[in-house]
């Protein structure tokens, strides 16, 4: 399949299909026309010696320096060189591919004024599997992701490095291997590649795709624990959540009712009038996270389909407008909210895990879910691991979006720190998968011990887990189980099995 980009149709799912699934991309005919028309306009203005930021002038603090005709073309190469100043890495290949797809989609608007050859080079590199090697750190989200995107530009020029077929190669060799030639930059071309928040937005989009799956997996994990502890299910009554009105809360409660439907375990006696918060407030907490993710998703898709350049070139009016559309805050601020929400969800998962393993709280389950306590320690230290992930996640949840550090001699005196935000939110997401994996292993162990028939959704999840992870009869190294469970959650093996049993979860 091929994803046709036109500046307005790039979704987070579409970006994921290109970034991770290596779906081919193309550009609509109308977009090519807009790109060409914009280039004609800017070339006319260059020929007329019109002063245009980043085209006939320097950038940042040097915006008042007007370039000579001889300097205009060569400036773009030096611009890329100077901005390729990152450190560390490399950035995940999927993120760079996502940023390239996002940049192509920006060009499709016909407001970036780069040559058609630029966009074609990006398209062909994506489709032929050449991905620039990009340093992971160095962007403050000021004029967008200048430093990492400069390394994308370098690779397009046949300089720097690139990934191809899993190998890290000089970019010139990678291009040659797929039949592409380096591109030579002309006026505006460099800035047309590096401007905008493409890297942080791609990372945000991929994290949101993961978060959408994690939310449904969290509902499954919750349902397993609720069954294993034989809780009072009254807090999941639809009427309760309809009365308050939050959509996310209603969806979580509905999912958990479906997952546990038909449970003979939950039909048993011996329930408390009210269980602990960790067992009855999941719809309210995770529902709020759902609502936050929904908002972040809408912001990211606006950014994916918007024009983040400076300046912006308006062909119909033959005008050039300078501004700050590169500013990463519209994405970084909602992603901070997502990171905080995910950290709260991970805490909730760990608190349920504690109730499964703590004999004072588990409703008759053996200590640490081992039937040979003393000789064996069961899942005692698995909870340590979850706690370690929680501690790191809480630290990462501290905001970066309000940590502006002035740059460029105070010309760029407020920056978004957007890439920092999305990087730490991505790590929070990874930790959340780990905590949830441990809870689900414990939930399966507890269900084995408790006995009885769980709901169809819970039974399906338990079956998949047992296909890959054995019941813990006696102590064994548990890190392989933890890693296996994380992969089950990420790979998609578990969620489809559950949805095959009870239908698609909301």
N, C-alpha and C positions, 0 to 999 in steps of 0.2 A: 504493500500500500504506500501511497504518497500523500503527505499532508501539504495541501496548497495553502500558502500564506498570502494574505492580502492586507495585513495591517489591522484587521478587526476581528479575526476569528481564532486567535491562539488561546486555548484554554490551558489550565494546569495539566489536565490529562493529556492534551496534545503535546505539550512540552515534554512531559514524562515519556511519551511514546518515542519521541525523537532522542531525548537524552539517554534513556535507559534501554528502550526497545530498538533503537537505531532505525526507526522509520525514516524513509526518504522524505525530503522536502522539495517543494517547487514554489515558484512565485507566480502569482496570477498575471495575466496579460495586462490588465488595467494597472497593476502595480508597476510593471516595467515601464509603462507609458508615463506614469507619474515620476518615476525615478529619472527618466531621460529628460522630461520637461523641466524638472527642478535643476538638473545639471546645465541645461541650456541657459536658464535664467542666471545662475551664479557665474557662468563663464562670461556672459555679457557684462555683468557687474565688475568682474575682474578686469576685463578689457577696458572698462570705463574708469578704472582706478578708484572704485568706490571703497570706502573704508568699511570693512566687515570684520568683526571679532573672530579671531582664530583662522581667518582666511588671508586677509591682508594685514593683520596685526598679530602681535604676540598674544600669549594667553595669560590668564591670572593677573599677577602684578604687572606683567609686561603688555597688558592690553592697550596701553597708550602708545606703544612702539609700532609705528607703521612700517611695514616691510617694503622693500623695493620690488620691482617686477621680477628681478632675477632671484630674489629671496623667496617669493611666494610659493613656488613649487618645492624647492628644497627644504623649506621650513617643516613640512609635514613629516619628512623622514626624521629630522632631528627631534621633532615633537614626540614621536614614538620612542625614539632612543631615550630621551630624558625621562619619559614617564614610565618606562619599563624598569621601575626601581623597587619592586617588591622584594620580599624575603621569605625563606622557608618554602614549604610545600612538599609535593605539588598539590594544587587544587584537585579534588576528585574529577576524573574525566567526565562523568555525567553532568557535573555542574557547568563545566566549560562548554560542553555540547549544548546544554540548555541556554547558556548565555549567547552562544552563536545563533541559535534559532530565534531567540528574542531580538537580537540585533537585526537579523534579516527582516523580522516583522516590523520593526521600527522603520527600516528603509522603505518598506512597502508603502508607507504613507506618502512618500515623495516630498518630505520636508527636511531631509538630512543633507541633501546637495552633494553627496558622494557620487562618484562615477558608477555607472552600471556594472563595470568590471569588478568593483569591490564586492557588491552583493553577490555576483556570480561566483566569485572566489569562495565566499563564505558558504554558499549553497553546495558547491562541488566538494569542498573540504568535509562538510558534514556527511554528504552522501557517499563519499569514498573512504570515510573513516580516518581522516587526518585531524587529530585534536591537539591544539597547541598545549604545550606544557606551561602552566601558569603558577607563579608563586602564590601560596595560600594567604599571605598577609601583605598588607601594604595599602589597602584602600580605607579611606575614612568616609566614603560615601559623600564626598564633596561635589566635584563635577561628575558625579557618578563613580564608577569603578575604574578610574583612569589607569592605575597601575596594572591590574590584571588584564584589562582589555588591551593595554599596550602590548602585552606579550602575545595576545591573539593577533594583533596587527603585525608584530615581528614575524610570526610564523607565516602569515600570508605573504610577507616579503621574502620568504626563504631564509630568514634569520631566526636565531633562537632554536628551540627544540619543539618536537611534536611527538605524540603517540601515534603509532600505526601498527595494527595487528599485535597489540600488546607490548610492542617494543618502543623504547624511548630513543629517538633518532634526532640528528640534526634536521631542522625543519626542511632544508633544501632537499635532503635525501628522502624524507617522507613524501614531499610533494612529487618528486621525481618518480617514486615508487608507484604512484597512482596516476601518472601522466599529467600532472599539473605543473605549471611554471610559476615562479615567484611573480608577484605583482609589484609594479613600480608606482609609488604614490605620487599624486599630483595635488594641486591646490584643494584644500578642505578634506582630502581623503583620509588623512590620519585621524583627525578629530571626528569624522563621520563613523569611524570604527570604535574609538575609545570613549566617546561621550555617552552619558546615561548610566542608569543603575542596573545594567543587564546581568552582571554576575550575582549580585545580591538577590535580585528578583528571581533568577533561575533557581538559586539555592532555596529561597523561600517557597517557590512553587513545588519543588520536589519534597521538601519537608512537609508541606501541607498535604500532598498526596499520601505520604507515609502516615500523617496524623489521622487522615480520614479512615484509613484501614485500622490504625491502632484503636480508634474510638470503638469500632465494632468488636475488636478483639477484647477490649477492656470490658465490654458488656458480657462477653462470653466468660471471661475470667471471673467477673462478679457473680454471674449465675452459678458457676461451679462452686465457688466458696459459699454462697448462700445455701445451696443444697447440702454441701458437706457439713455445715453448721446447723442445719435444720432451723432456719430463722423464721420469724414471723413475717409473712409477705404482705401484710396490710400496707406498709409504706409504698408499695408499688402499684396500688390501686389507681386506675386511670383517672377516677374522679378527683382524687387528691391533687394531681398535677394539672388537670384541666382547670381547677378552681384558682390556682395561682397564675396560670397562663403562659409560662415560659415554654417555648416550642422544644428546645433542647431537652428539657426535663421530661416532657411528655414522650419524646422519642426513646430516651434511655429506658424509662419505665416500661414502655411497650415492648422493646427488644427483650428485656429481662423476663417479662411475663411469657413471651413466646418461647424463649430458651428453656424455661422451666415448666412449660405446660405439660400436664400429664405426669408430673413427678409424684411417685409414691413416697419418696423420702419426705417431701414437704407436706404430705398429707398426714404425717405422723403427729402424735401428741408431744407434749413436753416443750412447748415454745414459751418464750418470755413475752410479757405484755409489750415491752419495747426493747429492741436490741440496741447495741451501741451505735453511735453515729456512723462509724465506718461501714456498718451493715445496712443502714436505712437511709442515708443521705446521698447515696451514689447518684440518683437522678438529678438532684439539685446541683451537685458539684460538677459532675461530668456533663450535665446538660448545659451549665454555664460555659464550660470549655467548648462544647459543640457550637454554641452561639458565637463565641469568640473566634473560633476557626472559620465559621461561615463568613463573618465580617472580614477577616484577614484574606480569605479566599477571594472575596469580591474586590478588595483593594489590589491584590496581586494581579488579578486578571485585567483590571483597569490599566495597571502599569504595563503589563505585557502587550497591550493593544494601544498604548499611548505613544506620544512622541516625547522622548526625554532629552532631546538635543538642546544645545545652546551654541550659537543662535538657532532659531527656527526660520526656515525659508518658505515664504508664502507665495506660491507661483501665481495664483489668481490676482494677487495684489501687487506682485513684483516687489515685495517688501522683505526685509530681514529684521527680525525681532529678537533682541537679546533678553534673557531672563534667567530663570533658575529651575527649569523643568527637570534638570538632572538630580535635584535634591531627593535623597533616598528616604526621607522621613515618612512619606505616605505608606511605605512598605515596612520600614523598621519599627515604627510605633505599634502597628497591629501585631507584628511578629514578636515583640516583647510581651504582649498580652498572651499570645499563644504559648510562649516559653513558660511564663508564670503559670498558666493554666495546666500545661502538661506536667509541670513539677508538682502541682497539687494533686493531679490524677495519680502520679507515681506514689505520692505519700499515702493516698487512699488505698492503693494496691498493697503497699507494704504493711499498713495497719491491718488489713484483712489477713495477710500472710501471718502476722503476729498472732492473730486469733486462732488460726489453724494450728500453729505450732506450740502455743502456750497452753499447757494443760489446765491452767486456772480459768481459761477463757474459751476453750474449744468444745465444751459440751460433751465431755466424755471421750474425746479422741486421745490417744496416748501421747506422752511428751515428745515433741519434735517429730511426731508422726512416725515413730519407730515402735514396733511391738516388742523390742528387746532393750528397753531403756537401761542405761548404765553400761552394759557391754557395747551397745551401739548408740551413736549420737543422732542418727537420723538426719533431719534437715536443720539442725541447730545452726550450723555455720552458713547455710544457704541464706538464712535471714541476715547474717552479718553482711553478706555480699549485697543484698538488697539495701541494707542501711548505708553501705559505702556509696552505692549509686545515688541514693537519696541525698546524702551529704553533698556530693559533687553537684548534683542537679540544683540544689538550693543555692549554692554559690553561683552557678551559671545563670540562675534566674534573676540575679541582680541586674538592673537595666544598664545597657550600653547606650541607648538612644539619647540619653540626657548627658552623655559624657563628651560633649563637643570639645575639641581641641583646635584652636585657630590654626590655619595653615596659610601658606603663600603670602607671607608678610602681612597677615591680617586682611588680605583681600578676600579670602575665604574664611571669614571669622565665625561662621557657624556651620558645622558639618554634622551629618546624620549618624555617623558610625554604623551605617546600615549593614556593611558586610560583617562587622564584628557581631552585631545582633543576630544575623541569620546564621552565622557559624556557631554561635553558642546555642541557639535554638535547635540547630541540627544535632548538636551533641546531647542536649536535653532529650531529644527524640530518641536517640540511640539508647540512652540510659533508661528511658521509659520502657522500651522493648525488653531490656534486661530484667527490670523489676517485675514486669508482667509475666515474663517467661517463668521466673521462679515461683510466683504465685500460682500459675497454672500447673506446674509440676506438683506443687504442694496440694493443690485442689484435687488433682487426679489421685494422688496418694491417699488423701483423706476420704475420697469417695470409695476407693478400694476397701478401706478399713471400715467405713460406715456401713457399706452394703446397701442393698435396696435398689430400686429402679429410679434413676433420675429422669428429668424431662428429656424430650427427644433431642433438643439442641445441645444440652449438656452431655448427653450420652454420645453424640457424634463427636464432640470435641475430645471427650475422654478416650474414645476409640482411636482417633488419630494419634493422640499422645502416646498411647500404649503400643502403637505400631512402631514407634521410634525410641521410646524410653521405657525401660522395664520398671516394674514395681520395685521399690526399695525394700527388699527382704532383710538385707544386712548392709552395713556400711560399705561404700565403694567411692572412689573419686567422683565427685559430682560436677566438676567443671565441664566434662564432655556433655553431660545431660543439659546443663545450662546453655551451652553453645548450640546444641542441637535444637533446643526449644526456641531459642531466638531465631534460628534459621527457619523453623516451622512457621513462626509468626510472620516473618518477612517474606518468605517464599510464596505464600498464598496457599499452602497445602491444607492448612487447618480451616481457614475461613470458608472456602468453597464447600468443604465437607459438611460443615454446620449448615450453611445456606441450602445445600442440596436436601438436607433433612427437614428444614422448617421454612424454607423460603428466604428471600433476600432480606437481610436486616437493614433497617433504616439508618 
